[in-house]
Amino acid sequence: MKKRTKLEVIRDFLLVLKGAEKTRITHLIYKANLSNNSIKPYLEELIKNGLIQNFNESEKRLFSITKKGCAFLEDFNKIRIFSESYGLG
């Protein structure tokens, strides 16, 4: 199985969040297929760049996708389709 690129991991993260209103970190770890230690740098980078947001609700840390994160997914898909049309997928 081919190892995912950083952008593919980010895409997977955002797809999980897009499919749910609010998501706990354990759900992200499971659905994005990452360990607890490897997920933290991704979360920090995505929050810093405004692609996701986090908040606390009933003492739980939850995450959701932002409009910017949705735009990233749309652009990522366009680039994937474009590169595949040239046989680079």
C-alpha positions as MATLAB code, in Angstrom:
seq = 'MKKRTKLEVIRDFLLVLKGAEKTRITHLIYKANLSNNSIKPYLEELIKNGLIQNFNESEKRLFSITKKGCAFLEDFNKIRIFSESYGLG';
ca = [
       0.000    0.000    0.000;
       1.318    3.419   -0.971;
       2.113    5.829    1.850;
      -0.101    8.928    1.882;
       1.415   12.330    1.277;
       0.954   15.115    3.797;
      -1.689   16.703    1.571;
      -3.558   13.404    1.298;
      -3.623   13.096    5.097;
      -4.930   16.665    5.360;
      -7.574   15.871    2.735;
      -8.628   12.784    4.707;
      -8.876   14.865    7.883;
     -11.013   17.490    6.231;
     -13.272   14.900    4.608;
     -13.964   13.382    8.031;
     -14.795   16.814    9.419;
     -16.930   17.749    6.450;
     -19.066   14.671    7.057;
     -19.784   15.627   10.675;
     -20.821   18.841   12.378;
     -18.464   18.369   15.329;
     -15.872   15.661   15.767;
     -13.846   14.409   18.708;
     -10.136   13.701   18.364;
     -10.632    9.953   18.839;
     -12.968    9.864   15.844;
     -10.406   11.765   13.759;
      -7.632    9.372   14.784;
      -9.748    6.379   13.802;
     -11.177    7.747   10.537;
      -7.952    9.404    9.318;
      -5.919    6.318   10.309;
      -3.346    8.150   12.429;
      -1.908    7.648   15.890;
      -2.525   10.010   18.781;
       1.044   11.341   18.535;
       1.047   11.829   14.766;
      -2.282   13.660   14.682;
      -1.286   16.579   16.909;
       1.049   18.394   14.465;
      -1.646   18.163   11.783;
      -4.274   19.592   14.118;
      -2.011   22.475   15.125;
      -1.176   23.319   11.502;
      -4.776   23.120   10.311;
      -5.995   25.317   13.174;
      -3.163   27.823   12.634;
      -4.017   28.083    8.937;
      -7.748   28.416    9.543;
      -8.809   25.164    7.857;
     -10.369   23.772   11.026;
     -11.453   25.176   14.356;
     -11.543   23.641   17.775;
     -13.714   24.351   20.764;
     -14.645   22.820   24.074;
     -18.124   21.552   24.774;
     -19.036   19.731   27.990;
     -15.316   19.270   28.745;
     -14.752   17.610   25.342;
     -12.381   19.002   22.733;
     -14.226   19.087   19.413;
     -13.192   20.026   15.879;
     -15.052   21.278   12.841;
     -14.133   22.309    9.322;
     -14.180   25.982    8.314;
     -15.214   27.578    5.021;
     -11.525   27.800    4.177;
     -11.166   24.066    4.839;
     -14.093   23.333    2.502;
     -12.464   25.511   -0.174;
      -9.221   23.534    0.260;
     -11.110   20.282   -0.377;
     -12.668   21.686   -3.549;
      -9.308   22.914   -4.841;
      -7.572   19.665   -3.891;
     -10.134   17.713   -5.900;
      -9.668   20.011   -8.922;
      -5.889   19.514   -8.797;
      -6.315   15.739   -8.481;
      -8.624   15.608  -11.504;
      -6.288   17.874  -13.483;
      -3.169   15.816  -12.705;
      -4.972   12.545  -13.479;
      -6.027   13.925  -16.889;
      -2.298   14.123  -17.705;
      -1.622   10.646  -16.361;
       0.047   11.979  -13.235;
      -2.473   10.711  -10.676;
];
